Amino acid sequence: MIINTEIVDAYLNGEDINPYASMFIYNQGDRNIFQGPKKDKVEVVSNIKDEIINHVKDFVPTNKRIWDTLFKDCQNDLDDIILDLVVGCKELNDAFVLKDLNGRHHMIFDLLCWEKYVGKISLSKLSQNLLTHELFHVLIGKYYTDIEKSEQFGNYIDKLDAISFNEGFAHLVSYNQQEINSVEWEKLEDIYIQSINKMKLALMETNPQSQEQYIYEANFGNCYDKYACMCGMIYLAKEWQLGGYARLKELFDQGYHGFARKCI
């Protein structure tokens, strides 16, 4: 992974970062998420930067065996991804993935947005979880190049399939920063039942407004209420328990079309 600290270093050196506002990092579709950063946070941002870099330089994704099972050139893909450490994003944009104009993937961490985590949770553990989860999405997107388009612009069923598959796998590899064989999956049985019951209703829905709400709830809100994510993750965990890593590979290679129905 390549670490780019240009923007955060400019901030730490007391430079004006407003000229960076036009960069692709801050321009997402029709909205600009840049806001001038507070200038009195240099010490805390410097400490956050140091902790993240110390973690990232030795980063190995959680559940590396799943990565190696599903992707042929996993390490080469990870080495090519750029991690941008920045400031200047509006709140709630603490971590996200974008493609630059050359189609290269960037993972963006806004370190001022991370201030709220200081003293509450381990920044290294947070970084581990976010990188594992988001970079897995990147690799899925390289393998299934239309999955992001299906999530955003596909028909209703395609959206449910793509979200369940994409988020199901990404949550599986990053769940609680645990290896798959150390998670007590049986404790999530009630969540699974709740999620598949909602997925059944979602798959039967025909009203466009209700469908829109189901799509929103599939992947937004409290972690355990995101029924498509939970449905996909726990289904995959159950299949792993039955057939191991080979079964995960089989399900991955079958693709995302029809995946939501498989989960129930």
Beta strands, then each sheet from edge to edge (+ up, - down):
strand 1: 2-4
strand 2: 27-28
strand 3: 31-32
strand 4: 82-86
strand 5: 95-99
strand 6: 105-110
sheet 1: 1+ 4+ 6+ 5-
sheet 2: 2+ 3-
end
